Amino acid sequence: MKIVHLETGRHLYGGALQVLLLIEGLRVRGVDGLLVVPPGSGPARAAEEAGLKIRPVPIRGEADLLFGLRFLRILREERPDLVHLHSRRGADTLGGLAAWWSGIPAVLSRRVDNPEPAWLAGIKYRLFARVVAISGAIRTVLAERGVPADKIRVVHSALDPLPWEGPCRREKFRAAFGIPPNVPVVGMAAQFIPRKGHDVLLRALPAVFARHPDTRVLLFGQGPLQDRVAERIRQAGWQDQVLLPGYRDDLPESLPCLDVLVHPATREGLGIILLQAAAARVPVVATAVGGIPEVVEHGETGFLIPPGDFQALAERTVFLLDHPEEARRLGERARRRVESEFSVDRMVEGNLAVYREVLGQENQGARRRTAR
């Protein structure tokens, strides 16, 4: 079996990491894979370091028809059994059209839960033999937009827990961020975009600081709202307490040192950072939206709050800081859950089952056409 994968994202965020885990897992199982990526991108560099086969192809966005033609040429040269499209930045539309034009069946991974117009979904999803939703919540959104239920398969995202399990090198961690000893640390790791909920956290912080005035807050990530968040921190006089370290390649070293991770997103397909926190045994407070409840079991592996409820976010965060033994219990249970329910093997086998299903149907169709 030969698969061409398309990932058009430029940064090594959660979705791109899933692509690399999948291709490596398939390679171990004897599946030949080629990854088409933008040159110089984070996924391209990581794939090269992992020894994966890549074809760098520039893309300028959804309307880059030249990219579509280049991808079509790659498909005709490589002649794969199947195409797997992994991101939205031109991968779903241009990649889907190229696969359709070349006559190669395509599978699309859907990682976000924001709904599309029904008319668009009705046209676009005809291009794909199957749509792999990374959560049941995304499956529901797709079905509500008219995507046939028999075309959708749910395969949860996965995590290799080993890099995230620590232990925390506390002195190095505190020195790196200028954090005094024996003060609690709350973290958030997300792109600075509206749906991640930085505004909700900022509204919750006065109540957290009132109870634990020495708390330090680390906001990992980057994005268009970063400057606005920094300005609000400056206006509140929190420059020494709320830090913006940016995007960090060493997040696996920092995450196990957090006392609490918060994730107040207003929309979320699943939430890879929640799996990473679970692997690091860090308790989380997250919103009950999208696929998050499929990762976080309220009261068992963390706490769920209503979207936008900054008071509940503050209360649950303070509770975990007040009760470190309960926080450790939640973290341990989260670790066991991520090992059993979100393993890389389970994700790879789930996608491989989709490939076999699609190719099996293709072969049956070919046999029926030959019989006629």
C-alpha positions as CSV (number, residue, x, y, z in Angstrom):
1,M,0.0,0.0,0.0
2,K,1.3,3.4,-0.9
3,I,-0.1,6.7,0.5
4,V,0.6,10.3,-0.4
5,H,-0.1,12.6,2.6
6,L,-0.7,16.3,2.3
7,E,0.0,18.7,5.2
8,T,0.0,22.4,4.2
9,G,0.4,24.0,7.7
10,R,3.7,25.8,8.3
11,H,4.0,25.2,12.0
12,L,4.5,22.0,14.0
13,Y,1.2,22.3,15.9
14,G,-0.9,19.4,17.1
15,G,-2.3,18.4,13.8
16,A,1.0,18.3,12.0
17,L,2.5,16.2,14.8
18,Q,-0.4,13.7,14.3
19,V,0.6,13.4,10.7
20,L,4.2,12.6,11.5
21,L,3.1,10.0,14.1
22,L,0.7,8.4,11.6
23,I,3.3,8.2,8.8
24,E,5.9,6.7,11.1
25,G,3.4,4.2,12.5
26,L,2.3,3.2,9.0
27,R,6.0,2.8,7.9
28,V,6.5,0.3,10.7
29,R,3.6,-1.6,9.4
30,G,5.0,-1.7,5.9
31,V,3.0,1.1,4.3
32,D,4.9,3.3,2.0
33,G,4.3,7.0,2.6
34,L,5.2,10.3,1.0
35,L,4.5,13.6,2.7
36,V,3.9,16.7,0.6
37,V,4.7,19.8,2.7
38,P,5.6,23.5,2.2
39,P,9.4,23.9,2.0
40,G,11.1,25.1,5.1
41,S,8.0,24.5,7.3
42,G,8.1,23.0,10.7
43,P,6.5,19.8,9.5
44,A,9.0,19.5,6.7
45,R,12.0,19.9,9.0
46,A,10.6,17.4,11.6
47,A,9.8,14.9,8.8
48,E,13.3,15.1,7.5
49,E,14.8,14.6,10.9
50,A,12.6,11.5,11.4
51,G,13.8,10.1,8.0
52,L,10.4,10.3,6.3
53,K,10.1,10.8,2.6
54,I,8.9,14.3,1.7
55,R,8.2,16.4,-1.4
56,P,8.4,20.2,-0.6
57,V,5.9,22.2,-2.6
58,P,5.2,25.9,-2.1
59,I,1.6,26.9,-1.4
60,R,0.1,30.4,-1.0
61,G,-3.3,29.5,0.4
62,E,-6.7,28.2,-0.5
63,A,-6.7,29.9,-3.9
64,D,-3.3,28.8,-5.1
65,L,-4.3,27.0,-8.3
66,L,-0.6,26.5,-9.2
67,F,-0.2,24.4,-6.1
68,G,-3.2,22.3,-7.1
69,L,-1.5,21.6,-10.5
70,R,1.8,20.8,-8.8
71,F,0.1,18.4,-6.5
72,L,-1.8,16.8,-9.4
73,R,1.6,16.2,-11.1
74,I,3.0,14.6,-8.0
75,L,0.0,12.2,-7.8
76,R,0.5,11.2,-11.5
77,E,4.2,10.6,-10.9
78,E,3.8,8.7,-7.6
79,R,0.6,6.8,-8.5
80,P,-0.3,6.1,-4.9
81,D,-3.2,3.8,-3.9
82,L,-4.7,6.6,-1.8
83,V,-4.3,10.2,-0.8
84,H,-4.7,11.4,2.8
85,L,-5.3,15.1,3.2
86,H,-4.5,16.4,6.6
87,S,-5.1,20.2,6.9
88,R,-7.4,22.9,5.6
89,R,-5.0,25.5,4.1
90,G,-5.7,24.4,0.6
91,A,-5.2,20.7,1.4
92,D,-8.9,19.9,1.6
93,T,-10.1,21.8,-1.5
94,L,-7.1,21.9,-3.9
95,G,-5.8,18.5,-2.7
96,G,-9.3,17.0,-3.0
97,L,-9.7,18.3,-6.5
98,A,-6.3,17.0,-7.6
99,A,-7.1,13.6,-6.2
100,W,-10.5,13.5,-7.9
101,W,-9.0,14.6,-11.2
102,S,-6.3,11.9,-11.0
103,G,-8.9,9.2,-10.1
104,I,-7.2,8.4,-6.8
105,P,-9.5,7.9,-3.7
106,A,-8.9,10.6,-1.0
107,V,-9.4,10.5,2.7
108,L,-9.7,13.8,4.6
109,S,-8.8,14.3,8.3
110,R,-11.1,16.8,9.9
111,R,-9.5,18.3,13.1
112,V,-11.7,21.4,13.9
113,D,-15.3,21.6,15.0
114,N,-16.4,24.9,13.4
115,P,-19.3,24.3,11.1
116,E,-19.1,25.1,7.4
117,P,-22.1,26.4,5.3
118,A,-24.2,23.4,4.3
119,W,-24.0,24.3,0.6
120,L,-20.2,24.2,0.8
121,A,-20.1,21.0,2.7
122,G,-22.5,19.4,0.2
123,I,-20.0,20.2,-2.6
124,K,-16.7,19.7,-1.0
125,Y,-17.2,16.4,0.9
126,R,-18.2,14.7,-2.3
127,L,-14.5,14.7,-3.2
128,F,-13.6,12.3,-0.3
129,A,-14.2,8.6,0.0
130,R,-14.0,9.0,3.8
131,V,-13.7,11.8,6.3
132,V,-11.8,10.9,9.5
133,A,-13.1,13.0,12.4
134,I,-10.7,13.2,15.4
135,S,-13.7,13.3,17.8
136,G,-17.3,12.4,18.0
137,A,-18.1,16.1,18.4
138,I,-16.6,16.8,14.9
139,R,-18.6,13.9,13.5
140,T,-21.8,15.5,14.8
141,V,-20.9,18.8,13.2
142,L,-20.2,17.2,9.9
143,A,-23.5,15.2,10.0
144,E,-25.4,18.3,10.8
145,R,-24.0,19.9,7.7
146,G,-25.2,17.0,5.5
147,V,-22.1,14.9,5.2
148,P,-23.4,11.3,5.0
149,A,-22.9,9.4,8.2
150,D,-21.6,6.3,6.4
151,K,-18.7,8.5,5.0
152,I,-17.5,9.6,8.5
153,R,-15.2,7.6,10.7
154,V,-14.0,8.7,14.2
155,V,-10.3,8.1,15.0
156,H,-9.1,10.0,18.0
157,S,-5.8,11.8,17.9
158,A,-2.9,10.1,19.7
159,L,0.1,10.8,21.8
160,D,3.4,9.2,22.6
161,P,3.4,9.9,26.4
162,L,7.1,9.2,26.8
163,P,8.5,12.7,26.0
164,W,6.0,14.3,28.4
165,E,6.3,12.2,31.5
166,G,9.1,14.2,33.1
167,P,10.3,14.2,35.8
168,C,10.3,17.9,36.2
169,R,13.7,19.5,36.5
170,R,12.4,22.1,38.9
171,E,15.5,24.3,39.3
172,K,16.2,24.5,35.6
173,F,12.5,25.3,34.9
174,R,12.3,28.1,37.5
175,A,15.6,29.6,36.4
176,A,14.5,29.6,32.7
177,F,11.4,31.6,33.5
178,G,12.6,33.6,36.5
179,I,10.1,31.9,38.8
180,P,10.8,32.1,42.6
181,P,10.9,28.8,44.5
182,N,7.8,27.5,46.2
183,V,5.2,29.5,44.2
184,P,2.4,27.8,42.2
185,V,2.6,27.8,38.4
186,V,-0.4,27.8,36.1
187,G,0.1,27.3,32.4
188,M,-1.8,27.6,29.1
189,A,-0.4,26.5,25.8
190,A,-2.4,27.5,22.7
191,Q,-2.3,29.7,19.7
192,F,-3.2,33.3,20.4
193,I,-6.4,33.3,18.4
194,P,-9.9,34.1,19.6
195,R,-11.3,30.6,20.0
196,K,-8.6,29.5,22.5
197,G,-10.0,31.7,25.2
198,H,-7.1,33.8,26.5
199,D,-9.7,36.6,27.3
200,V,-11.5,34.2,29.7
201,L,-8.3,33.4,31.5
202,L,-7.4,37.0,31.9
203,R,-10.8,37.7,33.5
204,A,-10.3,34.8,35.9
205,L,-6.8,35.8,37.1
206,P,-7.8,38.5,39.7
207,A,-9.7,35.8,41.7
208,V,-6.7,33.4,41.4
209,F,-4.2,36.1,42.5
210,A,-6.5,37.1,45.4
211,R,-6.2,33.6,46.8
212,H,-2.6,32.8,45.7
213,P,-0.9,36.2,45.1
214,D,2.5,34.7,44.3
215,T,1.1,32.5,41.4
216,R,3.0,32.7,38.1
217,V,1.1,32.2,34.9
218,L,2.9,31.0,31.7
219,L,1.1,31.6,28.4
220,F,2.9,29.5,25.8
221,G,2.3,30.0,22.1
222,Q,2.1,32.7,19.4
223,G,-0.4,34.2,17.2
224,P,-2.2,37.4,16.1
225,L,-3.7,38.2,19.5
226,Q,-0.4,38.0,21.3
227,D,0.3,41.7,21.4
228,R,-3.2,42.5,22.6
229,V,-2.9,40.0,25.4
230,A,0.5,41.5,26.3
231,E,-1.0,45.0,26.5
232,R,-3.8,43.8,28.8
233,I,-1.2,42.2,31.0
234,R,0.7,45.5,31.1
235,Q,-2.4,47.5,31.9
236,A,-3.2,45.2,34.8
237,G,0.3,45.5,36.2
238,W,1.0,41.7,35.9
239,Q,4.2,41.8,33.9
240,D,6.1,40.0,36.7
241,Q,3.4,37.4,37.2
242,V,2.0,36.6,33.7
243,L,4.7,35.6,31.2
244,L,4.6,35.1,27.5
245,P,7.4,32.7,26.6
246,G,6.2,32.3,23.0
247,Y,6.3,29.0,21.0
248,R,8.8,26.6,22.7
249,D,10.3,23.5,21.3
250,D,11.1,22.4,24.9
251,L,7.5,22.3,26.1
252,P,7.9,18.6,27.1
253,E,10.4,19.8,29.7
254,S,8.2,22.6,31.0
255,L,4.8,21.0,31.1
256,P,5.5,18.5,33.9
257,C,6.5,21.4,36.1
258,L,3.1,23.1,36.0
259,D,0.7,22.8,38.9
260,V,-2.4,23.3,36.7
261,L,-3.0,23.6,33.0
262,V,-6.0,25.7,31.9
263,H,-7.6,25.4,28.5
264,P,-10.7,27.8,28.3
265,A,-11.3,27.3,24.5
266,T,-14.6,28.3,23.1
267,R,-14.2,25.8,20.2
268,E,-11.9,22.7,20.1
269,G,-11.8,19.7,17.9
270,L,-10.1,17.6,20.5
271,G,-7.2,19.4,22.2
272,I,-3.8,17.8,21.8
273,I,-2.4,19.9,24.7
274,L,-4.9,18.2,27.0
275,L,-3.4,14.8,26.0
276,Q,0.1,16.2,26.6
277,A,-0.9,17.5,30.0
278,A,-2.4,14.1,30.9
279,A,0.8,12.4,29.9
280,A,2.7,14.8,32.1
281,R,0.3,14.1,35.0
282,V,-0.8,17.7,35.1
283,P,-4.4,18.3,36.1
284,V,-6.5,20.5,33.8
285,V,-9.4,22.9,33.9
286,A,-11.0,23.0,30.4
287,T,-14.2,24.0,28.8
288,A,-16.9,21.5,27.9
289,V,-16.9,22.2,24.2
290,G,-16.2,20.2,21.1
291,G,-14.2,17.1,21.7
292,I,-12.7,18.2,25.0
293,P,-15.2,16.0,27.1
294,E,-13.9,13.0,25.2
295,V,-10.5,13.7,26.7
296,V,-11.3,15.2,30.1
297,E,-13.6,13.2,32.5
298,H,-15.0,15.8,34.9
299,G,-13.9,15.1,38.4
300,E,-11.9,12.0,37.3
301,T,-9.0,13.4,35.1
302,G,-9.7,17.1,35.4
303,F,-12.5,19.6,35.6
304,L,-14.9,20.9,32.9
305,I,-16.4,24.3,33.0
306,P,-19.0,26.1,30.8
307,P,-17.5,28.1,27.9
308,G,-16.8,31.7,28.8
309,D,-17.3,31.1,32.5
310,F,-14.3,32.9,34.0
311,Q,-15.6,32.6,37.5
312,A,-15.8,28.8,37.2
313,L,-12.3,28.8,35.7
314,A,-11.0,30.7,38.7
315,E,-12.8,28.5,41.2
316,R,-11.5,25.2,39.8
317,T,-8.0,26.5,39.4
318,V,-7.9,27.8,43.0
319,F,-9.3,24.4,44.1
320,L,-6.5,22.5,42.5
321,L,-3.9,24.9,43.9
322,D,-5.5,24.6,47.4
323,H,-5.6,20.8,47.2
324,P,-2.4,19.4,45.7
325,E,-3.2,15.8,46.7
326,E,-6.4,15.9,44.7
327,A,-4.5,17.5,41.9
328,R,-2.0,14.7,41.9
329,R,-4.8,12.1,41.9
330,L,-6.5,13.7,38.9
331,G,-3.1,13.8,37.1
332,E,-2.4,10.1,37.7
333,R,-5.8,9.1,36.4
334,A,-5.4,11.3,33.3
335,R,-2.1,9.6,32.6
336,R,-3.6,6.1,32.7
337,R,-6.5,7.3,30.5
338,V,-4.2,8.7,27.8
339,E,-2.1,5.5,27.8
340,S,-5.2,3.3,27.3
341,E,-7.5,5.4,25.1
342,F,-5.2,7.7,23.0
343,S,-2.2,5.5,22.1
344,V,-0.3,6.0,18.8
345,D,-1.0,2.3,17.9
346,R,-4.7,2.8,18.3
347,M,-4.7,5.9,16.1
348,V,-2.5,4.3,13.4
349,E,-4.7,1.2,13.3
350,G,-7.8,3.3,13.1
351,N,-6.6,5.2,10.0
352,L,-5.2,2.0,8.5
353,A,-8.7,0.4,8.8
354,V,-10.2,3.4,6.9
355,Y,-7.6,2.9,4.1
356,R,-8.4,-0.8,3.8
357,E,-12.1,-0.1,3.8
358,V,-11.8,2.5,1.0
359,L,-9.4,0.4,-1.1
360,G,-11.5,-2.7,-0.6
361,Q,-14.5,-0.8,-2.0
362,E,-12.4,0.5,-4.8
363,N,-11.3,-3.1,-5.7
364,Q,-14.9,-4.3,-5.5
365,G,-16.0,-1.6,-7.9
366,A,-13.2,-2.4,-10.3
367,R,-14.2,-6.1,-10.3
368,R,-17.8,-5.2,-10.9
369,R,-16.9,-3.0,-13.9
370,T,-14.6,-5.8,-15.3
371,A,-17.4,-8.3,-14.9
372,R,-19.7,-6.1,-17.1
